[in-house]
C-alpha cells in the first residue's frame, strides 16, 4: 500500500522531511569530514577508511558500527558525485511512489544486503577481507531495483541528454555491473570494487 501524500511529506519539527535530500546531505557532510582528514594527512584519511569502512576483518574485530558508517563514506569526489546523482533520481521516484519511510527502509535494507554480499565475496576469495568497502552504491542499487519495478515507464534524463524510460536506464546499469562482475569471476582475479554489493543491493530493492 502507498502512504498517503500527507505521510510522504510529513513535517518533523516544522520542517518538511524529504528522505532523498536527507540521505544526500548526510553523504555530503561525511565527505566534508573526509576532506578535513585528507588535509590533515593521507594517513589520517586512510585510518578513517579502515576504521569506519565495512570489511570481514572489521566485523570479526567487533567493529559492528561499520555496517552503517561505511554507507556514507566515499573514496573520492567522482565516487560521491556519481552515487549522489543516482540517489537523487532513483530516490525521488521511490519516495514519490512509496513515501519517505519506505525509501529510508529500502536504502538501509539494501545497504545491509550489499554488505552480506561483500562478506560472501570475501569468503570465496574474490574480494580482499582486509580492504574496507565504502559508499552508498548498494543502497542506490536497491532504490534502482525498486524504482524500475514501481515506475518502469517514468522518463528521465539521467544519465543521457534525452529522456529515457527508467526501466531502460536500470537495465543498462545492471548489465554493466553484472558484466564487469562476471569478468572478475571468470578471470579468477580479485577486485576492490564491490560489484557483489551492487548486486546484493539491487536484489534487495527488487524483492521489496
C-alpha positions in Angstrom: 0.0 0.0 0.0 1.1 3.6 -0.7 1.5 6.0 2.1 -0.9 9.0 1.8 0.5 12.1 0.3 0.4 13.7 3.8 2.5 10.8 5.2 5.1 11.0 2.4 5.6 14.7 3.1 5.3 14.5 6.9 6.7 17.5 8.7 9.0 16.9 11.6 9.8 19.8 13.9 8.2 22.2 11.5 10.4 21.1 8.5 9.1 19.0 5.6 11.0 15.7 5.6 12.4 14.6 2.3 14.3 11.3 2.7 16.3 11.6 -0.5 17.6 15.0 0.3 18.3 14.0 3.8 20.4 11.0 2.8 22.3 13.0 0.2 23.0 15.7 2.8 24.4 13.0 5.2 26.8 11.7 2.5 27.9 15.3 1.6 28.5 16.1 5.3 30.6 13.0 5.8 32.6 13.7 2.7 33.4 17.2 4.1 34.8 15.4 7.2 36.9 13.2 4.9 38.3 16.2 3.2 39.4 17.6 6.5 41.1 14.3 7.3 42.8 14.4 3.9 44.0 17.9 4.7 45.4 16.6 8.0 47.3 13.9 6.1 46.7 11.0 3.7 47.5 8.5 6.6 44.7 10.1 8.7 42.1 9.6 5.9 43.3 6.0 5.3 42.9 5.3 9.0 39.4 6.7 8.8 38.6 4.4 5.9 39.9 1.3 7.8 38.2 2.3 11.0 34.7 3.1 9.5 34.7 1.1 6.3 33.0 -2.3 6.1 35.0 -5.5 5.8 35.1 -9.1 7.1 38.2 -8.3 9.2 36.5 -5.3 10.8 33.4 -7.3 11.5 35.4 -10.1 13.1 37.2 -7.4 15.2 33.9 -6.3 16.6 33.6 -3.1 14.6 29.8 -3.6 14.1 29.3 0.2 13.5 30.9 -0.1 10.1 27.7 -1.6 8.8 26.3 1.9 9.0 29.3 4.2 8.8 30.6 2.7 5.6 27.4 3.7 3.7 28.0 7.4 4.0 31.7 7.4 3.1 33.1 7.8 -0.4 36.6 7.2 -1.8 36.8 10.4 -3.9 34.7 13.2 -5.5 33.9 11.1 -8.6 32.6 8.3 -6.4 30.5 10.7 -4.4 29.0 12.6 -7.3 28.0 9.5 -9.3 26.3 8.0 -6.3 24.6 11.2 -5.3 23.2 11.8 -8.8 21.9 8.3 -9.0 20.5 8.5 -5.4 18.7 11.7 -6.4 17.0 10.4 -9.5 16.1 6.9 -8.2 15.4 8.1 -4.7 12.9 10.7 -5.8 11.0 8.2 -7.9 10.7 5.7 -5.0 9.8 8.4 -2.5 7.1 9.9 -4.7 5.6 6.4 -5.1 6.1 4.8 -1.7 6.8 7.7 0.7 9.8 8.7 2.8 9.6 5.9 5.4 9.8 3.1 2.8 12.5 5.0 0.9 14.7 5.0 4.1 13.9 1.4 4.8 14.8 0.3 1.3 18.0 2.4 1.4 19.3 0.7 4.6 18.0 -2.8 3.9 19.7 -2.7 0.5 22.9 -1.5 2.0 22.7 -4.3 4.6 22.2 -7.0 2.0 25.0 -5.4 0.0 27.3 -5.9 3.0 26.2 -9.6 3.2 27.2 -10.0 -0.4 30.6 -8.4 0.3 31.1 -11.0 3.1 30.3 -13.8 0.7 32.7 -12.3 -1.8 35.4 -12.2 1.0 34.7 -15.8 1.9 35.1 -17.1 -1.7 38.2 -15.0 -2.2 37.2 -12.6 -4.9 37.4 -9.6 -2.6 40.2 -9.0 0.0 38.8 -9.4 3.5 41.0 -6.7 4.9 40.1 -4.0 2.4 37.2 -1.9 3.6 34.3 -1.2 1.3 32.7 2.3 1.4 29.9 4.1 -0.4 26.2 4.2 -0.9 26.3 2.2 -4.1 24.5 -0.9 -2.7 21.7 1.3 -1.2 21.4 3.2 -4.5 21.1 0.0 -6.4 18.4 -1.0 -4.0 16.4 2.1 -4.9 17.1 1.5 -8.6 15.7 -2.0 -8.2 12.5 -0.7 -6.6 12.2 2.2 -9.0 12.4 0.1 -12.1 9.5 -2.0 -10.9 7.2 0.6 -9.5 7.7 3.1 -12.2 9.3 1.4 -15.2 8.0 3.8 -17.9 8.9 7.0 -16.0 11.1 9.1 -18.3 14.3 10.6 -17.0 17.3 12.4 -18.5 19.9 10.7 -16.3 22.4 9.7 -17.5 21.5 10.7 -21.0 20.7 14.1 -22.6 17.4 12.8 -24.0 14.5 11.3 -21.9 14.8 7.6 -21.5 12.4 5.1 -19.7 13.6 4.4 -16.2 13.5 0.6 -16.9 16.0 1.0 -19.8 18.3 3.1 -17.6 18.2 0.5 -14.9 18.8 -2.4 -17.2 21.9 -0.6 -18.6 23.2 -0.1 -15.1 22.6 -3.7 -14.2 24.2 -5.1 -17.4 27.4 -3.1 -16.9 27.8 -4.2 -13.3 26.9 -7.8 -13.9 29.2 -7.9 -17.0 32.1 -6.5 -15.0 31.5 -8.8 -12.1 31.4 -11.8 -14.5 34.8 -10.7 -15.9 36.3 -10.8 -12.4 34.8 -14.2 -11.7 35.9 -15.8 -14.9 39.4 -14.3 -14.9 40.0 -15.6 -11.4 41.1 -12.1 -10.3 40.5 -10.2 -7.1 38.7 -6.8 -7.1 38.4 -3.9 -4.7 35.2 -2.8 -6.5 32.1 -4.0 -4.6 30.2 -5.4 -7.6 28.8 -8.0 -5.2 27.4 -5.3 -3.0 25.8 -3.6 -6.0 24.1 -6.9 -7.0 23.0 -7.6 -3.4 21.5 -4.1 -3.0 19.7 -4.5 -6.4 18.1 -7.8 -5.3 17.1 -6.3 -2.0 15.3 -3.4 -3.7 13.6 -5.7 -6.3 12.4 -8.1 -3.6 11.0 -5.2 -1.6 
